Amino acid sequence: MAKRFDLDPSFVRDTWHKYILEVTLLQTLLSLMEQEAYWLIENNLINVTSAPNFLEAIDSGPLQAVAPNAVQLIK
């Protein structure tokens, strides 16, 4: 980590325990994506009239298979 991001190795060693690294698919992600899409539409930054269904674009199966609790999407 220190080498990859050009950090002081002692800094990484002393702070690494503070980080929690995990992969999740949460409903809030979909909500934020929808909000951003509506903002883009309202500000005429994209040429569409409605936000896409982001849930259709997400395949939660692989994560669901290895960490069922990490997937919290409302279908």
PDB file as gemmi writes it, atoms N, CA and C in Angstrom:
CRYST1    1.000    1.000    1.000  90.00  90.00  90.00 P 1                      
ATOM      1  N   MET A   1       0.830  -1.176   0.000  1.00  0.00           N  
ATOM      2  CA  MET A   1       0.000   0.000   0.000  1.00  0.00           C  
ATOM      3  C   MET A   1       0.883   1.251   0.000  1.00  0.00           C  
ATOM      4  N   ALA A   2       1.883   1.234   0.831  1.00  0.00           N  
ATOM      5  CA  ALA A   2       2.773   2.391   0.913  1.00  0.00           C  
ATOM      6  C   ALA A   2       3.470   2.642  -0.416  1.00  0.00           C  
ATOM      7  N   LYS A   3       3.954   1.588  -1.019  1.00  0.00           N  
ATOM      8  CA  LYS A   3       4.652   1.732  -2.298  1.00  0.00           C  
ATOM      9  C   LYS A   3       3.689   2.186  -3.393  1.00  0.00           C  
ATOM     10  N   ARG A   4       2.514   1.566  -3.455  1.00  0.00           N  
ATOM     11  CA  ARG A   4       1.536   1.873  -4.518  1.00  0.00           C  
ATOM     12  C   ARG A   4       1.103   3.327  -4.486  1.00  0.00           C  
ATOM     13  N   PHE A   5       0.887   3.873  -3.290  1.00  0.00           N  
ATOM     14  CA  PHE A   5       0.386   5.237  -3.165  1.00  0.00           C  
ATOM     15  C   PHE A   5       1.445   6.228  -2.684  1.00  0.00           C  
ATOM     16  N   ASP A   6       2.691   5.798  -2.711  1.00  0.00           N  
ATOM     17  CA  ASP A   6       3.815   6.653  -2.328  1.00  0.00           C  
ATOM     18  C   ASP A   6       3.610   7.261  -0.940  1.00  0.00           C  
ATOM     19  N   LEU A   7       3.322   6.373   0.018  1.00  0.00           N  
ATOM     20  CA  LEU A   7       3.108   6.801   1.400  1.00  0.00           C  
ATOM     21  C   LEU A   7       4.262   6.326   2.272  1.00  0.00           C  
ATOM     22  N   ASP A   8       4.436   6.983   3.360  1.00  0.00           N  
ATOM     23  CA  ASP A   8       5.446   6.584   4.332  1.00  0.00           C  
ATOM     24  C   ASP A   8       5.014   5.234   4.930  1.00  0.00           C  
ATOM     25  N   PRO A   9       5.856   4.214   4.851  1.00  0.00           N  
ATOM     26  CA  PRO A   9       5.483   2.899   5.379  1.00  0.00           C  
ATOM     27  C   PRO A   9       5.072   2.922   6.852  1.00  0.00           C  
ATOM     28  N   SER A  10       5.693   3.756   7.639  1.00  0.00           N  
ATOM     29  CA  SER A  10       5.314   3.820   9.060  1.00  0.00           C  
ATOM     30  C   SER A  10       3.912   4.402   9.219  1.00  0.00           C  
ATOM     31  N   PHE A  11       3.536   5.320   8.349  1.00  0.00           N  
ATOM     32  CA  PHE A  11       2.172   5.869   8.389  1.00  0.00           C  
ATOM     33  C   PHE A  11       1.157   4.764   8.094  1.00  0.00           C  
ATOM     34  N   VAL A  12       1.420   3.988   7.062  1.00  0.00           N  
ATOM     35  CA  VAL A  12       0.509   2.900   6.697  1.00  0.00           C  
ATOM     36  C   VAL A  12       0.436   1.884   7.831  1.00  0.00           C  
ATOM     37  N   ARG A  13       1.556   1.516   8.377  1.00  0.00           N  
ATOM     38  CA  ARG A  13       1.598   0.543   9.469  1.00  0.00           C  
ATOM     39  C   ARG A  13       0.812   1.036  10.686  1.00  0.00           C  
ATOM     40  N   ASP A  14       0.920   2.317  10.987  1.00  0.00           N  
ATOM     41  CA  ASP A  14       0.267   2.878  12.172  1.00  0.00           C  
ATOM     42  C   ASP A  14      -1.221   3.164  11.985  1.00  0.00           C  
ATOM     43  N   THR A  15      -1.676   3.296  10.741  1.00  0.00           N  
ATOM     44  CA  THR A  15      -3.078   3.669  10.522  1.00  0.00           C  
ATOM     45  C   THR A  15      -3.917   2.585   9.862  1.00  0.00           C  
ATOM     46  N   TRP A  16      -3.294   1.539   9.330  1.00  0.00           N  
ATOM     47  CA  TRP A  16      -4.020   0.530   8.573  1.00  0.00           C  
ATOM     48  C   TRP A  16      -5.169  -0.086   9.371  1.00  0.00           C  
ATOM     49  N   HIS A  17      -4.992  -0.290  10.632  1.00  0.00           N  
ATOM     50  CA  HIS A  17      -6.022  -0.927  11.463  1.00  0.00           C  
ATOM     51  C   HIS A  17      -7.302  -0.091  11.569  1.00  0.00           C  
ATOM     52  N   LYS A  18      -7.252   1.178  11.204  1.00  0.00           N  
ATOM     53  CA  LYS A  18      -8.414   2.060  11.294  1.00  0.00           C  
ATOM     54  C   LYS A  18      -9.369   1.900  10.104  1.00  0.00           C  
ATOM     55  N   TYR A  19      -8.917   1.258   9.061  1.00  0.00           N  
ATOM     56  CA  TYR A  19      -9.716   1.147   7.843  1.00  0.00           C  
ATOM     57  C   TYR A  19     -10.528  -0.144   7.826  1.00  0.00           C  
ATOM     58  N   ILE A  20     -11.749  -0.031   7.371  1.00  0.00           N  
ATOM     59  CA  ILE A  20     -12.609  -1.191   7.181  1.00  0.00           C  
ATOM     60  C   ILE A  20     -12.923  -1.247   5.687  1.00  0.00           C  
ATOM     61  N   LEU A  21     -12.415  -2.261   5.038  1.00  0.00           N  
ATOM     62  CA  LEU A  21     -12.590  -2.400   3.600  1.00  0.00           C  
ATOM     63  C   LEU A  21     -13.633  -3.477   3.339  1.00  0.00           C  
ATOM     64  N   GLU A  22     -14.683  -3.094   2.627  1.00  0.00           N  
ATOM     65  CA  GLU A  22     -15.728  -4.047   2.310  1.00  0.00           C  
ATOM     66  C   GLU A  22     -16.435  -3.636   1.032  1.00  0.00           C  
ATOM     67  N   VAL A  23     -17.051  -4.599   0.397  1.00  0.00           N  
ATOM     68  CA  VAL A  23     -17.823  -4.348  -0.815  1.00  0.00           C  
ATOM     69  C   VAL A  23     -19.285  -4.551  -0.463  1.00  0.00           C  
ATOM     70  N   THR A  24     -20.108  -3.556  -0.809  1.00  0.00           N  
ATOM     71  CA  THR A  24     -21.543  -3.660  -0.545  1.00  0.00           C  
ATOM     72  C   THR A  24     -22.318  -3.104  -1.727  1.00  0.00           C  
ATOM     73  N   LEU A  25     -23.552  -3.534  -1.836  1.00  0.00           N  
ATOM     74  CA  LEU A  25     -24.503  -2.948  -2.775  1.00  0.00           C  
ATOM     75  C   LEU A  25     -25.695  -2.511  -1.934  1.00  0.00           C  
ATOM     76  N   LEU A  26     -25.772  -1.222  -1.674  1.00  0.00           N  
ATOM     77  CA  LEU A  26     -26.804  -0.693  -0.802  1.00  0.00           C  
ATOM     78  C   LEU A  26     -27.842   0.099  -1.594  1.00  0.00           C  
ATOM     79  N   GLN A  27     -29.036   0.150  -1.069  1.00  0.00           N  
ATOM     80  CA  GLN A  27     -30.113   0.913  -1.700  1.00  0.00           C  
ATOM     81  C   GLN A  27     -29.729   2.383  -1.854  1.00  0.00           C  
ATOM     82  N   THR A  28     -28.939   2.897  -0.933  1.00  0.00           N  
ATOM     83  CA  THR A  28     -28.532   4.305  -1.024  1.00  0.00           C  
ATOM     84  C   THR A  28     -27.728   4.574  -2.289  1.00  0.00           C  
ATOM     85  N   LEU A  29     -26.982   3.582  -2.772  1.00  0.00           N  
ATOM     86  CA  LEU A  29     -26.246   3.755  -4.025  1.00  0.00           C  
ATOM     87  C   LEU A  29     -27.216   4.017  -5.166  1.00  0.00           C  
ATOM     88  N   LEU A  30     -28.283   3.219  -5.248  1.00  0.00           N  
ATOM     89  CA  LEU A  30     -29.281   3.427  -6.301  1.00  0.00           C  
ATOM     90  C   LEU A  30     -29.953   4.789  -6.161  1.00  0.00           C  
ATOM     91  N   SER A  31     -30.277   5.165  -4.954  1.00  0.00           N  
ATOM     92  CA  SER A  31     -30.916   6.464  -4.727  1.00  0.00           C  
ATOM     93  C   SER A  31     -30.016   7.610  -5.177  1.00  0.00           C  
ATOM     94  N   LEU A  32     -28.735   7.524  -4.848  1.00  0.00           N  
ATOM     95  CA  LEU A  32     -27.798   8.571  -5.258  1.00  0.00           C  
ATOM     96  C   LEU A  32     -27.642   8.620  -6.775  1.00  0.00           C  
ATOM     97  N   MET A  33     -27.607   7.468  -7.412  1.00  0.00           N  
ATOM     98  CA  MET A  33     -27.496   7.432  -8.869  1.00  0.00           C  
ATOM     99  C   MET A  33     -28.733   8.046  -9.518  1.00  0.00           C  
ATOM    100  N   GLU A  34     -29.914   7.758  -8.977  1.00  0.00           N  
ATOM    101  CA  GLU A  34     -31.146   8.342  -9.506  1.00  0.00           C  
ATOM    102  C   GLU A  34     -31.170   9.853  -9.303  1.00  0.00           C  
ATOM    103  N   GLN A  35     -30.751  10.310  -8.130  1.00  0.00           N  
ATOM    104  CA  GLN A  35     -30.707  11.751  -7.862  1.00  0.00           C  
ATOM    105  C   GLN A  35     -29.764  12.456  -8.830  1.00  0.00           C  
ATOM    106  N   GLU A  36     -28.624  11.845  -9.075  1.00  0.00           N  
ATOM    107  CA  GLU A  36     -27.671  12.452 -10.006  1.00  0.00           C  
ATOM    108  C   GLU A  36     -28.254  12.492 -11.421  1.00  0.00           C  
ATOM    109  N   ALA A  37     -28.932  11.430 -11.819  1.00  0.00           N  
ATOM    110  CA  ALA A  37     -29.548  11.400 -13.148  1.00  0.00           C  
ATOM    111  C   ALA A  37     -30.597  12.499 -13.279  1.00  0.00           C  
ATOM    112  N   TYR A  38     -31.445  12.657 -12.275  1.00  0.00           N  
ATOM    113  CA  TYR A  38     -32.468  13.714 -12.323  1.00  0.00           C  
ATOM    114  C   TYR A  38     -31.835  15.099 -12.331  1.00  0.00           C  
ATOM    115  N   TRP A  39     -30.733  15.270 -11.616  1.00  0.00           N  
ATOM    116  CA  TRP A  39     -30.026  16.553 -11.627  1.00  0.00           C  
ATOM    117  C   TRP A  39     -29.498  16.849 -13.031  1.00  0.00           C  
ATOM    118  N   LEU A  40     -28.921  15.831 -13.665  1.00  0.00           N  
ATOM    119  CA  LEU A  40     -28.417  16.006 -15.030  1.00  0.00           C  
ATOM    120  C   LEU A  40     -29.542  16.371 -15.984  1.00  0.00           C  
ATOM    121  N   ILE A  41     -30.692  15.714 -15.818  1.00  0.00           N  
ATOM    122  CA  ILE A  41     -31.849  15.991 -16.678  1.00  0.00           C  
ATOM    123  C   ILE A  41     -32.357  17.410 -16.449  1.00  0.00           C  
ATOM    124  N   GLU A  42     -32.552  17.776 -15.182  1.00  0.00           N  
ATOM    125  CA  GLU A  42     -33.090  19.100 -14.845  1.00  0.00           C  
ATOM    126  C   GLU A  42     -32.175  20.230 -15.325  1.00  0.00           C  
ATOM    127  N   ASN A  43     -30.891  19.970 -15.371  1.00  0.00           N  
ATOM    128  CA  ASN A  43     -29.935  20.995 -15.796  1.00  0.00           C  
ATOM    129  C   ASN A  43     -29.569  20.883 -17.270  1.00  0.00           C  
ATOM    130  N   ASN A  44     -30.355  20.093 -17.998  1.00  0.00           N  
ATOM    131  CA  ASN A  44     -30.168  19.922 -19.441  1.00  0.00           C  
ATOM    132  C   ASN A  44     -28.739  19.523 -19.818  1.00  0.00           C  
ATOM    133  N   LEU A  45     -28.151  18.666 -19.000  1.00  0.00           N  
ATOM    134  CA  LEU A  45     -26.793  18.215 -19.274  1.00  0.00           C  
ATOM    135  C   LEU A  45     -26.780  16.898 -20.040  1.00  0.00           C  
ATOM    136  N   ILE A  46     -27.939  16.256 -20.112  1.00  0.00           N  
ATOM    137  CA  ILE A  46     -28.102  15.057 -20.938  1.00  0.00           C  
ATOM    138  C   ILE A  46     -29.428  15.176 -21.675  1.00  0.00           C  
ATOM    139  N   ASN A  47     -29.519  14.527 -22.800  1.00  0.00           N  
ATOM    140  CA  ASN A  47     -30.688  14.670 -23.663  1.00  0.00           C  
ATOM    141  C   ASN A  47     -31.656  13.497 -23.495  1.00  0.00           C  
ATOM    142  N   VAL A  48     -32.166  13.336 -22.267  1.00  0.00           N  
ATOM    143  CA  VAL A  48     -33.182  12.324 -21.973  1.00  0.00           C  
ATOM    144  C   VAL A  48     -34.225  12.960 -21.063  1.00  0.00           C  
ATOM    145  N   THR A  49     -35.361  12.317 -20.940  1.00  0.00           N  
ATOM    146  CA  THR A  49     -36.431  12.897 -20.127  1.00  0.00           C  
ATOM    147  C   THR A  49     -36.700  12.135 -18.840  1.00  0.00           C  
ATOM    148  N   SER A  50     -36.107  10.943 -18.691  1.00  0.00           N  
ATOM    149  CA  SER A  50     -36.292  10.213 -17.442  1.00  0.00           C  
ATOM    150  C   SER A  50     -35.028   9.427 -17.109  1.00  0.00           C  
ATOM    151  N   ALA A  51     -34.879   9.152 -15.839  1.00  0.00           N  
ATOM    152  CA  ALA A  51     -33.709   8.403 -15.381  1.00  0.00           C  
ATOM    153  C   ALA A  51     -33.868   6.926 -15.728  1.00  0.00           C  
ATOM    154  N   PRO A  52     -32.770   6.262 -16.019  1.00  0.00           N  
ATOM    155  CA  PRO A  52     -32.856   4.828 -16.305  1.00  0.00           C  
ATOM    156  C   PRO A  52     -33.141   4.046 -15.020  1.00  0.00           C  
ATOM    157  N   ASN A  53     -33.537   2.803 -15.190  1.00  0.00           N  
ATOM    158  CA  ASN A  53     -33.711   1.918 -14.051  1.00  0.00           C  
ATOM    159  C   ASN A  53     -32.347   1.311 -13.742  1.00  0.00           C  
ATOM    160  N   PHE A  54     -31.647   1.899 -12.802  1.00  0.00           N  
ATOM    161  CA  PHE A  54     -30.290   1.448 -12.492  1.00  0.00           C  
ATOM    162  C   PHE A  54     -30.268   0.032 -11.925  1.00  0.00           C  
ATOM    163  N   LEU A  55     -31.344  -0.387 -11.280  1.00  0.00           N  
ATOM    164  CA  LEU A  55     -31.396  -1.730 -10.718  1.00  0.00           C  
ATOM    165  C   LEU A  55     -31.237  -2.790 -11.808  1.00  0.00           C  
ATOM    166  N   GLU A  56     -31.752  -2.501 -13.006  1.00  0.00           N  
ATOM    167  CA  GLU A  56     -31.622  -3.445 -14.126  1.00  0.00           C  
ATOM    168  C   GLU A  56     -30.174  -3.598 -14.590  1.00  0.00           C  
ATOM    169  N   ALA A  57     -29.336  -2.620 -14.307  1.00  0.00           N  
ATOM    170  CA  ALA A  57     -27.947  -2.640 -14.770  1.00  0.00           C  
ATOM    171  C   ALA A  57     -26.995  -3.278 -13.761  1.00  0.00           C  
ATOM    172  N   ILE A  58     -27.497  -3.614 -12.593  1.00  0.00           N  
ATOM    173  CA  ILE A  58     -26.646  -4.158 -11.540  1.00  0.00           C  
ATOM    174  C   ILE A  58     -26.904  -5.645 -11.388  1.00  0.00           C  
ATOM    175  N   ASP A  59     -25.847  -6.437 -11.494  1.00  0.00           N  
ATOM    176  CA  ASP A  59     -25.943  -7.878 -11.266  1.00  0.00           C  
ATOM    177  C   ASP A  59     -25.418  -8.155  -9.862  1.00  0.00           C  
ATOM    178  N   SER A  60     -26.313  -8.281  -8.925  1.00  0.00           N  
ATOM    179  CA  SER A  60     -25.911  -8.496  -7.536  1.00  0.00           C  
ATOM    180  C   SER A  60     -25.618  -9.964  -7.222  1.00  0.00           C  
ATOM    181  N   GLY A  61     -25.864 -10.852  -8.182  1.00  0.00           N  
ATOM    182  CA  GLY A  61     -25.696 -12.290  -7.956  1.00  0.00           C  
ATOM    183  C   GLY A  61     -24.340 -12.718  -7.428  1.00  0.00           C  
ATOM    184  N   PRO A  62     -23.248 -12.291  -8.054  1.00  0.00           N  
ATOM    185  CA  PRO A  62     -21.940 -12.739  -7.564  1.00  0.00           C  
ATOM    186  C   PRO A  62     -21.664 -12.318  -6.117  1.00  0.00           C  
ATOM    187  N   LEU A  63     -21.979 -11.084  -5.763  1.00  0.00           N  
ATOM    188  CA  LEU A  63     -21.758 -10.645  -4.384  1.00  0.00           C  
ATOM    189  C   LEU A  63     -22.726 -11.349  -3.443  1.00  0.00           C  
ATOM    190  N   GLN A  64     -23.964 -11.516  -3.885  1.00  0.00           N  
ATOM    191  CA  GLN A  64     -24.979 -12.217  -3.079  1.00  0.00           C  
ATOM    192  C   GLN A  64     -24.511 -13.631  -2.756  1.00  0.00           C  
ATOM    193  N   ALA A  65     -23.833 -14.265  -3.702  1.00  0.00           N  
ATOM    194  CA  ALA A  65     -23.381 -15.646  -3.512  1.00  0.00           C  
ATOM    195  C   ALA A  65     -22.309 -15.769  -2.435  1.00  0.00           C  
ATOM    196  N   VAL A  66     -21.444 -14.780  -2.332  1.00  0.00           N  
ATOM    197  CA  VAL A  66     -20.343 -14.878  -1.360  1.00  0.00           C  
ATOM    198  C   VAL A  66     -20.583 -14.095  -0.080  1.00  0.00           C  
ATOM    199  N   ALA A  67     -21.451 -13.077  -0.134  1.00  0.00           N  
ATOM    200  CA  ALA A  67     -21.718 -12.254   1.050  1.00  0.00           C  
ATOM    201  C   ALA A  67     -23.158 -11.744   0.998  1.00  0.00           C  
ATOM    202  N   PRO A  68     -24.110 -12.607   1.300  1.00  0.00           N  
ATOM    203  CA  PRO A  68     -25.518 -12.225   1.179  1.00  0.00           C  
ATOM    204  C   PRO A  68     -25.896 -10.946   1.943  1.00  0.00           C  
ATOM    205  N   ASN A  69     -25.314 -10.738   3.094  1.00  0.00           N  
ATOM    206  CA  ASN A  69     -25.641  -9.551   3.880  1.00  0.00           C  
ATOM    207  C   ASN A  69     -25.102  -8.249   3.277  1.00  0.00           C  
ATOM    208  N   ALA A  70     -24.191  -8.363   2.309  1.00  0.00           N  
ATOM    209  CA  ALA A  70     -23.616  -7.168   1.684  1.00  0.00           C  
ATOM    210  C   ALA A  70     -24.538  -6.567   0.633  1.00  0.00           C  
ATOM    211  N   VAL A  71     -25.557  -7.324   0.224  1.00  0.00           N  
ATOM    212  CA  VAL A  71     -26.496  -6.860  -0.787  1.00  0.00           C  
ATOM    213  C   VAL A  71     -27.784  -6.434  -0.092  1.00  0.00           C  
ATOM    214  N   GLN A  72     -28.080  -5.147  -0.190  1.00  0.00           N  
ATOM    215  CA  GLN A  72     -29.282  -4.616   0.456  1.00  0.00           C  
ATOM    216  C   GLN A  72     -30.041  -3.744  -0.539  1.00  0.00           C  
ATOM    217  N   LEU A  73     -30.431  -4.361  -1.636  1.00  0.00           N  
ATOM    218  CA  LEU A  73     -31.170  -3.658  -2.677  1.00  0.00           C  
ATOM    219  C   LEU A  73     -32.644  -4.024  -2.593  1.00  0.00           C  
ATOM    220  N   ILE A  74     -33.507  -3.047  -2.746  1.00  0.00           N  
ATOM    221  CA  ILE A  74     -34.941  -3.296  -2.762  1.00  0.00           C  
ATOM    222  C   ILE A  74     -35.342  -3.522  -4.204  1.00  0.00           C  
ATOM    223  N   LYS A  75     -35.870  -4.691  -4.476  1.00  0.00           N  
ATOM    224  CA  LYS A  75     -36.231  -5.027  -5.857  1.00  0.00           C  
ATOM    225  C   LYS A  75     -37.692  -4.813  -6.116  1.00  0.00           C  
TER     226      LYS A  75                                                      
END                                                                             
